[in-house]
Amino acid sequence: MPATTTRLVAVKLDISMRERMKRLADAKKRTPHWLMREAIEQYVDREEKQEAFRQEGLRAWEAYQATGVHITYAEADSWLEQLEAGNDVEPPDCHV
């Protein structure tokens, strides 16, 4: 990565964590720096996906509150059972 696109960030770790990082880095033939970057990237990716899922749920709830359009649990469960069985079926029609 070009130096112009990165910035130095300091992270304070206790001695135990630093030793654990060093042992793991040695075992993986990587540097502790590489492990920290990888861990941060994976954490941020996971948290972004979780937040997007949460936001989608909030939008769906708001849409339901505004319109009342929905399917029942039984309808959804039946549809999902069909999909799980390998049947290519359309989702149930929504209703108010």
N, C-alpha and C positions, 0 to 999 in steps of 0.2 A: 504494500500500500504506500503511495507517495507520502512523504513527510508532510506535505502541505495540507493533507486531508486528515491528519491525526493530531490529537492533543494529549499531552501527558496528564494522567489522572492518578492521584495517590490514593491508595486504599490501606487503611490501618488494619492489620491482622494480629491477633495474639500469637505468641510464640508457638503454641501447640498447633494452630492452624498453619502457620508458616512451615513447620516441620512436616506436617501431613502433606502439604502442597509439594514440598521438595521431594519427599519419598515417592509420591505419585508421579511427579514429573520425571524423576529418574527412572522409574519403572516403565514409563511410556516413552522414554527417550525424547522428551520434550522439555521445554523450559517452564518454570512456574508462571512466567508471563503468558505463555501460550495457553496454559490451562485456565488462567483467569479470564483471558479474552474469550476463550471458547465457552466457559461457564456463563459469562455475562451475556454473550450472544444467544445462547440457548435459553437462558432465563427470560431475556427480553422478548424473544420470539414467542415463547410459551405464554407470557403474560399479555402480549398484544393479541394473540389468538383468543385467550380467555376473555379479555376486555371486549373484543369484537363480538364474541358470543353473547356476553352479558348485554351489550348494547342492542343486539338483534332481538333478544328476549324482551327488553324494555320497549322497543318499537312495536313488537308483536302485541304486547300487553296494552299499549296505548291504542293500537288499531282495534283491538277487541273492545276496549272500553268505548271507543268512538262509534263503532259499527255494530258490535254484538255478533259479528260473523264468526262462526266457529264450527268445529266438529267435536263430537263427544269422545270421551276416552274409549268407549267400546268400539266406535267407528275407527278411531286411529289404531287401536290394538288389533282389530280384525285386519285392517289394511297392512299393518306391519307384519302380521303373521303370514299373510299371503306373499309378501315380498321375501320374507325369510325362507319360505317354502320354495322360492325360485320362480314364482308366478309374476309375470310382468303386468301388474294391474294398475289402473289409474287410481289416484287418491280419491277418497270419498268427497262428494259435493259438500261445500260449506253451507250452513244455514244459520238463521238468526234465532 
